[in-house]
Amino acid sequence: MKWYLHLLASVVKRTGPALVSHVDKLRTVITECFASNKKSLAKAAGKLLRNVLYTLSQYYPTDF
């Protein structure tokens, strides 16, 4: 599971505006991992959350 989270964190960092449509699914994954008793899953979820926030903060609307 930890490996999948690392892979997802790497992919998320490069998705750009396409990530917006998947935020609800990612929120569920991150929440479930933080609720886990395993420290390694929580740490991997933290990295995923960091990359999600980074990508979302780099997105600027182009339609005004």
Order of alpha helices (4+ residues) and beta strands (2+ residues): alpha-alpha-alpha
